[in-house]
Amino acid sequence: MQNTNAIVEAGDILSGLIKSFVFALIVAVVGCYYGFRCGGGAAGVGTATTSSVVTAFLLVIVTDYFLSTFFYIS
């Protein structure tokens, strides 16, 4: 526990909280966007689900890169 206290800084915890909020927002917005635009019954729902998961995954990866760059390099 002493090693953890020596290594982890308040900025690490704050950046983790901010990033998790941003990622949750991305997943929610993308899911709602594809969910409201789906049609065509069960097949449309399946296609919308797959598209929303792939889109959210890619956006989270790209956003993580930029947020990590902002928090740790600046």
N, C-alpha and C positions, 0 to 999 in steps of 0.2 A: 504494500500500500504506500510505503514511503517513496518508492521509485515512481509510482504513478503520480503522486502529488508533485514530484520534482520535474516530471516531464510534461504533464498536461497543463496547459495554460487556459485562462478564461476565454481567450479568443478561439481556442479549439472547440470548446463547448458551445460558444455563441455561434460560430460558423456552422457547426453541426445542426443546431436548432434552426437556423435560417435556411440552410439547404434542405432540411427535411420538410419545412413548411412550403418552400418553393416546389419541391418535387411532388408533394401532395396536391398542390394547386394545379400543377401540370397534369397529373393523372386524372383529377376530377374534371377539369375543363375538357380535356381530350375525350374522356369517356362520355361526358354529356353531349359533346358535339357530335360524335359518331352515333350515340344512342338516339338522339333526336332526329337524325337524318336517315336512320335505317328504315327499310321497308322490305316487303316481299316475304313476310312470314318468318319462319324459323331459319331458313337459309339466309335471309337478309340480316337477321340478328347475329348469326354466326359469322358472317362476313364483316359486319360492323364491329363485332367483338375482336376479331383477329386484327382488323385494321387499327382499332384504337389501341390495342396492346402494343403492336409494333411501333406505331407513331409515338406513343407515350414513352416507350423504352428508348427510342432514338433521341427524343427531346430531352429526356432525363440525362442521358449520357453526354449530350452536347452541352446542356446547361451545367452539369457537374464540372465539365472542363473549364467553362468560363468562370463559374463561381469559385472553383479552387484556384484558378489563376488570380482572380480578384482578391481573395482572402489571404493567400499565402505568398504571393509574389509582390504585392503592393505594400 
